[in-house]
Amino acid sequence: MSADPFLAVLPLAEQTLGYRFQQPTLLRRALTHRSAGEAHNERLEFLGDAVLGAAVAALVFHHFPEAGEGDLSRARARLVRQETLAAVAERLGLPQWLILGEGERRAAGHRRPSILADALEAVIGALFLDGGFAVAAERVQAWLQPELAAIGALATLKDPKTAVQERLQARHLPPPIYEVIEASGPAHAQQFRVRAECPALALSAEGVGRSRRRAEQDAAARLLAQMDAVVPKR
């Protein structure tokens, strides 16, 4: 029987992640996409999502001691969104360790933000099972330091939908219209595609996410980038 090729990259993966697994099979599963077979990472992703939320809530709670609930919620949302998690996964080197099916490999699935974000959450779930919450939270908080520093002043931090609506309201324009244009995948792992339209400015943008809310926020962020050119901030 041939040796598992994952064992060859395990030491580097553990060194980069900053943790030595007592059960390396947990890390292997965390990095295995569903396209590669039945022993994939979706259950660990489910667990990691909850651990991530708690760890990031504690992180922003202590980092912004004067902030209110609304600002803390917005900071947490910024840190756990797909875009942020995919960037962290890229920085940690997860793309080179992902175990994908042939189709996903050909389609460059190792660079797809949704796959990277899911894999990072699964790794967090694996850390929780192997070392406990304190270990997982410490690693999460260490990995997110650059993103935390980039948030800046919480007073100006708003989620994209809120920012778009406030920008339009300030000029007495109607709010954007959000429409789900596609929902794909099984019920437990759906992917939504949403279009955000601003008829008053003749602008529209599409976003994707694992829930309708996340897809709407993604579409709003893209719409906001377009609006910067025609509706400058006040």
N, C-alpha and C positions, 0 to 999 in steps of 0.2 A: 504494500500500500504506500503510495507516494505521500510525502510529508505535506502538511498544510502550509501553503505559501504565506499565509498570514503570519505564521510564527517568525518569518524572516523580518517582517517589518514591525513586529510587536515592540521590540526594545526602543526603536526610534519614536514610535507612536506614544509609548508611555513617557518617554523623556520629554517630548514636546507638550503633552498634556499635563505633565507635572505630577503624575501619580502612577504607582506600580500596582497593578491589579493582582489580587489574590486569586481571582477567577477570570483569567484572560478570555475565556469563552464569552463572557458578558460583553467585553469590548468588541469582539468579533461580531457578535449578533447586532450590537449597536451600529456597526458600520455596514451591515448587510441590508441592501434595499430589497423591497418585496419582489422585484423583477428577478432576483437571483435565487429564489426558492422559498420554501415554507418557513425556514428558520430566519425570518427577517426582523426588522427593528421596530415595527409599529407599536407593539405593546410597550417596549422600553421608551418609545417616543411619548406615548400617553403619560407614563410615569414621570419622565423627565420634564414634560411641560409643567406639571404641578410643582415639582421641585424648583424649577427655574423661576416660576412666579413667586414662590415664597422667598427664595434667595435674593431676587432682585428687589422685592418689597423691603426686605431688611436692609439691603444696600442703600436704596434711596432714602429710607427713613433715617438712617444714621448720617448719610452724606449731606442731607439738606435739613438740618435740625429745626429750622424756622418755617419750613414749607407746610402749607395746608394740604388737606386730603386731595383736592382737585389737582394741584401741581404735582403731588407725589404720584398720583394715578397717571398723569401725562408722562412723567419721567419714566415710570415703569413701562408704559406702553411703548415708548421710544426704544427702550432697551430690549424688549422681548419681541419686537416685530420681526417679520421674516427677513427684511433687508439687513437688519443689524446682525441677526444670528448667522446669516449666510456669510457676511463679511468676517465674523469671528471664526467661522468654520474654515474659510479660505486662509486666514492668517495662521491658524493652527495646523494647516496642512491636510485637513480631512479629505480633500478631493483625491489625493494620491493613495489613500487607504480604503476608499469606498469599494465595496464588493457589489457589483452591478451585474444584471443579466446582459446578455449579448446585445439585445436591442437598445437598452439604455446606454451601454458603452458606445455603440455606434452613433447614438444621438447626443453624445457629449453630456450625458446625465450627471457626470461628476462635477459639472459647472452650473447645473440648474439650481437657482436659489432655493426653491422649495425642497429639493432633495437634500441640499446642504443644511438648511435650517432644521429639517426633520432629523437628520443624522446627529446634529449637535445636541438636540433635545434627547435623543436616544442615548448618547454618550453620557449625558447628565443623569439619566435614569440608571445607567449601568454603574456610574460612580456611587449613586445613592445605595444601590443594592450591595455593592462590594465594600464600601467604606462608611456608609451612613450619611445622614443629612449634613453634618458639620463638614465632612470632606467635600461633598458635592457643592455645598454653598461656598466654601472657600475657593474652589477652583472656578466656579461661575463668577464670583466677584473679582478674582484676579484677571480672568479673561476679558471682562467687560470694562476694565479701567480706562482704556483709550476712548471707548464710546461714552462712558460716564463723564470724562473730562470734556468731551465735545459738546455735551448738552448745554453748558454755559449757564446763563441766568434762567432760573425756573420761571420767573415772572413773565418771560416772553415765550415760554414753551407751550404750544398748543398742538393738539392733534390736527392732521390735515383737513378733516371735514369742518372742524370748528374754525380753522384759519380761513378756509375758502368762504364759509358763510359770513364771517365777520367782515372780510374784505368786500364782499358784495353788498352787505347791509350798509356799510359806511358810505356807499355810493347809491343807495336806494335802489339796488338791483335785486331781482328775485333770486332765491336760492337755487343751487344746481339741482338737476334731476338725476337720480341714480336708478339704474335699471340692470337687473340680472340678465345677462345675455347667454350665459351657459353655466350649467352645474353638472360636473362629471365625476366619475369615480364612485366607489361603494359608499354606503351611507355613513360608515365610520371614518372615511377618509376622503370626503368630498373636496373638490376643487371648484371654486366659484370664479367666474369672470364677470365683471361689472363695468358698465359704461357710465361715466359721469358727464353730463352735458350742461353747458351754460349758454342757453339760446341768446341771452342778451349780449353776449360777447362773441357768439359764433365759435365757441370752443368746446371740445370734447376730448375725453381721455379714457382709456381702459385700464383696469387693474385686476389683479388676481390675488386669491388668498384661500386659506383652508376654511374660512367661514364667510358669510355674506358681509359681515362687519369688516373683516380684514380686507376683503376685496374692495369694499367701498372706500376704506381709508387709503388703500394703494392707488385707486383711481383718483381720489381727491388730491393726493400728493402730486400726481402727474399733472392734474389740472392746475394745481397751484403753481407749478413750475412754468406752465404756459401763461398763466395770468400775470406773472411777474413782468412780462414784456408789455402788457397792455393795461394792467391795473396796478401801478406802483403802490408800494406800501405807504401809509400815512404815518 
